[in-house]
Amino acid sequence: MKNIYQAPNLEVAENNLCIFEEKWGKKYGLAVKSWFTNWAELSTYFAYPAPIRKLIYTTNTIEGFNRQVRKSTKNRPHFPDDVALMKILYLVSQRITKKWINPVHDW
């Protein structure tokens, strides 16, 4: 799959997707079908320059952010209303972003 999302352009990515289907289509038919079904949406990714695409497919920052949000909200099984939830999420996001001290390479 790296060959697909790290392709230099859309045409190469489509070619790599076909190669991926030939190799893995029988074993992982549903996953390959999902890629083809959603290709119109997935291929918009190639409209961005390479540095931004790398930020999109390297999701460690996003996963870390989501983990911190889950950790902060798991002890609160319910919220009185949507505003209370939004306040908690805002405060959590402010706390998390203060810890972001390393800049993204080549950004």
N, C-alpha and C positions, 0 to 999 in steps of 0.2 A: 504494500500500500504506500510505502514511502515513495516509490517511483511515481505514484499518481500525484500525491499532494506536494511533492518537491519538484515536480516537472517545471521547466522554465516557462512553458506557455500552455495554453488550452489544448492545442493540437497534439502535443506530446503527451499530455495527461490523458486525452481520449485514447490514444494509441496504447498507453500503458494500462489503461482500464481494460481494454480488450485483451491484452496479454494476461492481465490478472484474472479475467474471466476464464480464459483458456486453461490456466493453471489450476485455479481454485474453484471454478464454477460448479463442478460436480460435488465437491466436498462441502462447500459453504454456499450452496445455491441461494438461500434466502438473503444472505448478506450481499452477494453480488447483485442479485435482483434489486435489492434496495438501493444500491449505488446507481444502477441504471435508471430506476424509477425516479430517483430524486436528482439526477444529473443536472437538470436545468437549474436547480437551486444551488447545488454544490459547486457547479462550475463558475458561479459568480465570484467565487474566491479568487479566480485568476485575473479578475479586473484590478486587483490591488498589486502594488509593487512587491518585489520579493521580500524586503525587510518586514513589511506589514504582514505578509502571508506567513512568515516565520513566527511572528507574534501570535497569529491566530492558531497555528497548529501546535505550538508549544504551550500547553495549557497548565503548566505547573502553577503559575501565578493565579489563574482562575480557580483551579482546584484548591489551592491553599486558602483563597478568599472564601470559597464556599464552605470549606471545612471550619473556618473560624466562625462563619455565620451560623452554621449548624450547631457548633459547640455553644454559642451564646444563646441560642433559642431552644435547645433541647430541654432545658430545665424549666421552661415556661410552656406547659402543654397547651395553654389557650391564652388568647388576648381578648380584652373586653371589646375592642373594635379595631378596625383597620388602621386608624390613626396611631394607636398604641404600637401596633406591629411596625408601622413605618418609622416611628420614633426610635424604636429599638434597632431596626436595620440601619438607620442613619447614624446612630451613635456607634454601632459596631463598625460600620464602614469607615468612620472617622478614626477610630482607634486602630484599625488595621492599616490604613493608608499612612499613618504616622510611622509605621515600621518599615515602609518601603524606602530603603536608603540606597539600594543598588540600582543604578540606571540601566536601562536596557542597552545592550551592546549595539553600537552603530546606529543608535536612534537619533 
